Amino acid sequence: MNNLERRVRAHIIHRLRDNYSAPDADDIAVALGVSPDMVVAALRALADAHRLALLPGSDRVWMIHPFSAVATDFVVRAAGRRWYANCVWDGLAILGFVGDGTLETHTPHWNDLTRFHVVNGRVSGDDIIHFLVPARRFWDDIGFT
């Protein structure tokens, strides 16, 4: 990852953390003082390196771990704020990033609401977390994972 790619990635993560939405290439270019073409090249390189995922057929950010740039069923709440995660794993990672809070989602079979709470780095809740896809296979189909 080169310096521009690092700066682009950091800018997107901070923007999602602070504003809940991912910037587009033009916004990133203005913020970093570079051309939109340079940003698009950096986004594509980051996607190729599995540092983020672009919405299929576009140069817009879909997910940049642990954040989702689109609404999902994995809702993280902390300090009166809300973010979307891509999965339970990412939801817990967001809470590791922002502090104590709650991850809400629905059980896949019955669609019941379930919550996991993180306080002082410890996870609690009445349900279990099952990772269907082993971590080494996540990028085989990151949208499904």
VENKA-V203007 format. One record per pair of residues at least 6 apart in sequence whose C-alpha atoms are under 7 Angstrom apart, sorted by the first residue. I is the first residue (numbers start at 1). J is the second residue. D is the distance in whole Angstrom. If there is no record, write none. Layout:
I | J | D
I | J | D
This chain:
4 | 42 | 7
5 | 42 | 5
5 | 46 | 7
8 | 28 | 7
12 | 22 | 6
12 | 23 | 6
15 | 21 | 7
15 | 22 | 6
16 | 22 | 6
20 | 83 | 6
21 | 69 | 6
22 | 61 | 7
22 | 69 | 6
24 | 60 | 6
25 | 36 | 6
25 | 39 | 6
25 | 40 | 6
26 | 36 | 5
28 | 39 | 7
29 | 35 | 5
29 | 36 | 5
29 | 39 | 6
40 | 59 | 7
46 | 52 | 6
47 | 53 | 5
47 | 54 | 7
51 | 64 | 7
52 | 63 | 6
52 | 64 | 4
52 | 65 | 7
53 | 61 | 6
53 | 62 | 5
53 | 63 | 5
53 | 64 | 6
54 | 60 | 5
54 | 61 | 5
54 | 62 | 5
54 | 63 | 7
55 | 61 | 6
55 | 62 | 5
61 | 69 | 6
62 | 68 | 6
62 | 69 | 5
62 | 70 | 6
63 | 69 | 5
65 | 90 | 7
66 | 85 | 6
66 | 90 | 5
66 | 91 | 7
66 | 93 | 6
66 | 94 | 6
67 | 84 | 6
67 | 85 | 5
67 | 86 | 7
67 | 90 | 7
68 | 84 | 5
68 | 85 | 5
68 | 86 | 5
71 | 84 | 6
72 | 84 | 6
72 | 85 | 7
72 | 86 | 7
73 | 105 | 5
74 | 84 | 6
74 | 85 | 5
74 | 86 | 6
74 | 87 | 6
74 | 88 | 7
74 | 91 | 7
74 | 103 | 7
74 | 104 | 6
74 | 105 | 5
75 | 82 | 7
75 | 83 | 6
75 | 84 | 5
75 | 85 | 6
75 | 103 | 6
75 | 104 | 5
75 | 105 | 6
76 | 82 | 6
76 | 83 | 5
76 | 84 | 6
76 | 85 | 7
76 | 91 | 6
76 | 102 | 6
76 | 103 | 5
76 | 104 | 6
77 | 83 | 7
77 | 101 | 6
77 | 102 | 5
77 | 103 | 6
78 | 99 | 7
78 | 100 | 6
78 | 101 | 4
78 | 102 | 7
85 | 91 | 5
91 | 103 | 6
95 | 101 | 6
95 | 118 | 7
96 | 121 | 7
100 | 118 | 5
100 | 119 | 5
100 | 120 | 6
101 | 117 | 6
101 | 118 | 5
101 | 119 | 7
102 | 115 | 7
102 | 116 | 6
102 | 117 | 4
102 | 118 | 6
103 | 115 | 6
103 | 116 | 5
103 | 117 | 6
104 | 113 | 7
104 | 114 | 6
104 | 115 | 5
104 | 116 | 7
105 | 113 | 6
105 | 114 | 6
105 | 115 | 7
106 | 112 | 5
106 | 113 | 4
106 | 114 | 6
107 | 113 | 7
107 | 114 | 7
115 | 125 | 6
116 | 123 | 7
116 | 124 | 6
116 | 125 | 5
117 | 123 | 6
117 | 124 | 5
117 | 125 | 6
118 | 124 | 6
133 | 145 | 6
138 | 145 | 6
